[in-house]
Amino acid sequence: MANKIEVKNLLEAGVHFGHLTRKWNPNMAPYIYMERNGIHVINLYKTAAKIEEANEALKKIAASGRKILFVATKKQAKDIVADKAGKANMPYITERWPGGMLTNFVTIRKAVKKMASIDRMKKDGTFLTLSKKERLQVDRLREKLEKNLGSISDMTRLPGALFIVDTMREHIAVKEALKLNIPIFAMVDTNSDPRPINYIIPSNDDASKSIEAVLSYVSDAIIEGLADRKSEKQAEKEGKEEVAAPKNIKETPKVEAKAEADDLTKVEGIGPKITEIFQSNNINTYADLASKSVEELSEILATAGSPYASKNPGSWPKQAKMAADGKWDELKEWQDNTKGGIE
């Protein structure tokens, strides 16, 4: 279980120190306890409650298998974020925020693939066939890509959430996340606007001790969520083994088993509600979906009501065919190139 949040520990880490009163943002008033020597003091009881709230949400996101992207490019936060996010096996940005990191995710993925192709060149010997000057240029490109994008090389789709240290400094990341409706968790100081943030943690975002104290609680919650996901998968696996038919028993007349339903939400554009609609129309597997024409699917959606009539199922049978054939890499490649991983 994640560590209990102690106000005393937050106090010792200096989480309560805000900015000068003349630099404050009035929207932070509910989280300010008092003013002392021209500096605002943050109410740590509210901070502790907000950390608890954020941790519960982060734990659920981690347990669902989605990634949480940490963003902190300020000097005093870089190493701490890299360490805590690395331990939780989550991606992070600690160098310059690449413009379009979220809104132009397809291009970012191409840069990551370029990095992977350079690695393949070095493995298969192609790299050695280049001239000395070309090898130097490729090495420099690889170093630059590693520095800026190395930590997100395993992120094949848009993150489930962002965790930001200092929303004023990372305002571009905030705008991109808002545009794509990605939940934002953030350490918000007294000089920042908390309104665009989904889960705010009122805290000192300038001191390394404060940042480390908050991120320790956050990373523990994410690690706990990942552990829950792992244990659930293990329990599910064991449950399937237990219900497997025992051997050496008297044979019974064979009855054709109903095909187990597939997770149709893996098809780009299909969510839980549309999955329910299809299942009520006996479309339970990828093969069922692949066998339907676009016209048939459009008719089913139109019958379900106006919110679904505007959906475009044009690519669904094609995606379902790839899934039914087990061509997951090909499907993922197609989704990345066409939609940039946006669900």
DANORFEN-V417965 format. One record per residue. N is the residue number from 1. SS is DSSP state (helix for helix, strand for strand, loop for the rest). D_FIRST is the distance of its C-alpha to the first C-alpha in Angstrom with 2 decimals. Layout:
BEGIN
<<N SS D_FIRST> <N SS D_FIRST>>
END
This chain:
BEGIN
<<1 loop 0.00> <2 loop 3.81> <3 loop 6.49> <4 loop 8.60> <5 loop 11.74> <6 loop 14.71> <7 helix 18.19> <8 helix 19.65> <9 helix 17.85> <10 helix 19.05> <11 helix 22.46> <12 helix 22.77> <13 loop 22.06> <14 loop 24.82> <15 loop 22.92> <16 loop 25.41> <17 strand 28.54> <18 strand 30.19> <19 strand 33.53> <20 strand 37.06> <21 helix 38.03> <22 helix 40.80> <23 helix 38.39> <24 loop 36.04> <25 loop 35.41> <26 helix 36.21> <27 helix 33.53> <28 helix 30.93> <29 helix 32.58> <30 helix 29.95> <31 helix 27.35> <32 strand 29.82> <33 strand 29.96> <34 strand 33.27> <35 strand 35.71> <36 strand 36.54> <37 loop 39.16> <38 loop 39.38> <39 strand 35.65> <40 strand 33.23> <41 strand 30.16> <42 strand 27.02> <43 loop 25.40> <44 helix 21.97> <45 helix 20.86> <46 helix 21.50> <47 helix 19.80> <48 helix 16.52> <49 helix 16.94> <50 helix 17.80> <51 helix 14.83> <52 helix 12.58> <53 helix 15.09> <54 helix 15.25> <55 helix 11.56> <56 helix 11.68> <57 helix 14.87> <58 helix 13.92> <59 helix 11.02> <60 helix 13.83> <61 helix 16.34> <62 helix 14.49> <63 helix 13.91> <64 loop 17.65> <65 loop 18.69> <66 loop 20.20> <67 loop 20.30> <68 strand 19.50> <69 strand 22.36> <70 strand 21.91> <71 strand 25.21> <72 loop 26.32> <73 loop 29.83> <74 loop 30.42> <75 helix 30.99> <76 helix 28.39> <77 helix 25.53> <78 helix 26.60> <79 helix 25.23> <80 helix 21.88> <81 helix 21.35> <82 helix 22.65> <83 helix 20.27> <84 helix 16.99> <85 helix 18.12> <86 helix 19.37> <87 helix 16.14> <88 loop 14.53> <89 loop 17.82> <90 loop 19.05> <91 loop 22.71> <92 strand 23.97> <93 strand 27.33> <94 loop 28.22> <95 loop 31.97> <96 loop 34.29> <97 loop 33.05> <98 loop 35.28> <99 loop 37.19> <100 loop 36.57> <101 loop 33.29> <102 loop 32.16> <103 loop 35.47> <104 loop 37.31> <105 helix 34.63> <106 helix 37.32> <107 helix 39.03> <108 helix 35.87> <109 helix 35.19> <110 helix 38.79> <111 helix 38.25> <112 helix 35.24> <113 helix 37.44> <114 helix 40.16> <115 helix 37.90> <116 helix 37.23> <117 helix 40.98> <118 helix 41.78> <119 helix 39.45> <120 helix 41.32> <121 helix 44.62> <122 helix 43.69> <123 helix 42.73> <124 helix 45.83> <125 loop 48.26> <126 helix 49.34> <127 helix 48.23> <128 helix 50.84> <129 helix 53.63> <130 loop 53.20> <131 loop 55.30> <132 helix 54.01> <133 helix 53.86> <134 helix 51.97> <135 helix 49.43> <136 helix 48.87> <137 helix 48.40> <138 helix 45.92> <139 helix 43.92> <140 helix 43.84> <141 helix 42.72> <142 helix 39.93> <143 helix 38.74> <144 helix 38.86> <145 helix 36.90> <146 helix 34.26> <147 helix 33.91> <148 helix 33.59> <149 helix 31.99> <150 helix 30.57> <151 helix 26.91> <152 helix 27.51> <153 loop 29.61> <154 loop 27.16> <155 loop 26.82> <156 loop 29.32> <157 loop 28.75> <158 loop 27.99> <159 loop 24.37> <160 loop 22.31> <161 strand 21.74> <162 strand 22.71> <163 strand 20.89> <164 strand 23.76> <165 strand 24.37> <166 loop 27.67> <167 loop 28.96> <168 loop 32.54> <169 loop 32.70> <170 loop 31.06> <171 helix 33.16> <172 helix 34.36> <173 helix 30.88> <174 helix 30.29> <175 helix 33.64> <176 helix 33.05> <177 helix 29.67> <178 helix 31.35> <179 helix 34.24> <180 loop 32.07> <181 loop 29.76> <182 loop 26.66> <183 strand 23.89> <184 strand 23.69> <185 strand 20.80> <186 strand 22.26> <187 strand 22.48> <188 strand 25.65> <189 loop 27.95> <190 loop 30.73> <191 loop 33.32> <192 loop 31.68> <193 loop 32.06> <194 loop 28.85> <195 loop 30.64> <196 loop 30.17> <197 loop 26.40> <198 loop 24.18> <199 strand 21.07> <200 strand 22.26> <201 strand 20.50> <202 strand 23.42> <203 loop 23.36> <204 loop 25.59> <205 loop 25.76> <206 loop 28.38> <207 loop 26.94> <208 helix 24.96> <209 helix 22.86> <210 helix 21.92> <211 helix 21.15> <212 helix 18.96> <213 helix 16.99> <214 helix 16.33> <215 helix 15.75> <216 helix 13.16> <217 helix 10.88> <218 helix 12.22> <219 helix 11.95> <220 helix 8.26> <221 helix 7.94> <222 helix 10.73> <223 helix 9.55> <224 helix 6.60> <225 helix 9.65> <226 helix 11.85> <227 helix 10.01> <228 helix 10.29> <229 helix 13.85> <230 helix 14.63> <231 helix 13.72> <232 helix 15.71> <233 helix 18.56> <234 helix 18.63> <235 helix 18.80> <236 helix 21.46> <237 helix 23.38> <238 helix 23.43> <239 helix 24.50> <240 helix 27.36> <241 helix 28.48> <242 helix 28.66> <243 loop 30.78> <244 loop 33.07> <245 loop 36.63> <246 loop 37.54> <247 loop 40.57> <248 loop 43.98> <249 loop 44.21> <250 loop 47.22> <251 loop 47.53> <252 loop 47.47> <253 loop 49.26> <254 loop 47.39> <255 loop 46.06> <256 loop 45.12> <257 loop 41.37> <258 loop 40.19> <259 loop 38.67> <260 loop 34.91> <261 loop 34.09> <262 loop 33.06> <263 loop 30.62> <264 helix 33.39> <265 helix 31.11> <266 helix 31.34> <267 loop 34.90> <268 loop 35.23> <269 loop 36.04> <270 loop 34.79> <271 loop 31.90> <272 helix 30.47> <273 helix 33.39> <274 helix 36.06> <275 helix 34.47> <276 helix 34.92> <277 helix 38.49> <278 helix 39.31> <279 helix 37.88> <280 helix 40.06> <281 loop 42.94> <282 loop 42.15> <283 loop 40.71> <284 loop 37.69> <285 loop 37.74> <286 helix 38.45> <287 helix 41.87> <288 helix 42.63> <289 helix 41.86> <290 helix 43.88> <291 loop 46.85> <292 loop 47.13> <293 loop 49.31> <294 helix 48.26> <295 helix 50.74> <296 helix 49.22> <297 helix 45.70> <298 helix 47.10> <299 helix 48.89> <300 helix 45.75> <301 helix 43.87> <302 helix 46.88> <303 helix 47.04> <304 helix 43.39> <305 loop 44.24> <306 helix 44.96> <307 helix 41.38> <308 helix 41.50> <309 helix 45.23> <310 loop 44.80> <311 loop 42.41> <312 loop 44.01> <313 loop 43.34> <314 loop 45.76> <315 loop 43.45> <316 helix 41.33> <317 helix 43.62> <318 helix 43.82> <319 helix 40.03> <320 helix 39.67> <321 helix 42.37> <322 helix 40.49> <323 helix 37.27> <324 helix 39.36> <325 loop 40.95> <326 loop 37.64> <327 loop 38.57> <328 helix 35.09> <329 helix 35.89> <330 helix 39.07> <331 helix 37.35> <332 helix 34.71> <333 helix 37.60> <334 helix 39.58> <335 helix 36.79> <336 helix 36.10> <337 helix 39.83> <338 helix 40.59> <339 helix 37.66> <340 loop 35.63> <341 loop 32.54> <342 loop 32.50> <343 loop 31.24>>
END
